[in-house]
Amino acid sequence: MNTTTPSSFPDADALERLLAERYSCRGFLPQPVPQATIERILALAQRTASWCNAQPWQLAITRGAGTERFRQAMFAHAREPAAPDFPWPREYQGAYLQRRRECGFALYESVGVARGDREGSARQTLENFRFFGAPHVAVVSTAEALGVYGAIDCGAYVANFMLAARSLGVACIAQAALASHSGLIRSHFGLGDDRRVVCGISFGYEDTGHPANRFRTTRAPLEEAVRWVDD
């Protein structure tokens, strides 16, 4: 019998700390992340498990002038109709809708946008396409032929990328909003028609004084996520 107590696992404590510290950063400093640090993040995230070991993720990572060109292109296209490679959720219901609203209201409140201020909320939404000032963006794509399984693998990769970044003092935000203009992204980065854009990850060093970085989302209780089956 294994009599080791939970407190005897320092790796679990480290993982718990990283999970607690990670959050979606919406205000970055312009300071670039050193190349060696980015490569360390990538090396750690590359250990992500994938369906049949396909490892379908491919990244286009911007830096310097490349980030600014991409920022300008995305912002100029931001008001165009969304055309993602993977369809948005059909609708949010129940607890999912409640969590979405709570997150949005908290974000808008943190930056001084009152409920009902549609102009203010639209202005904040457009910050997605400025990458919240981040000096880098990683565009994540998968092979079209892998369908939803490729997207699931990329989701696991994105989670590990963000945890690896957090462990090295780098902040991130995963942005499905960027994938809403997948055609522009394919053209901008020269991606083939056999690639499907999953999301973007804006990353850099967090601006701790930015008001959008002052709120945190809450976690749902385990009872809402887990059902034990004994028989």
Buried (B, 14 or more C-beta within 10 A) or exposed (E): EEEEEEEEEEEEEEEEEBEEEBBBBBBBBEEBBEEEBBEBBBEBBEEBEBEEEEBBBBBBBBBEEBBEEBBEBBBEBBEEEEEBBBEEEEEEEEEEEEBEEEBBBBBBBBBEBEEEEEEBBEEBBBBBBBBBBBBBBBBBBBBEEBEEBBBBBBBBBBBBBBBBBBBBEBBBBBBBBBBBBBEBBBEBBEBEEEBBBBBBBBBBBBBEEBBBBBBEEEEEEEEEEEEEEEE
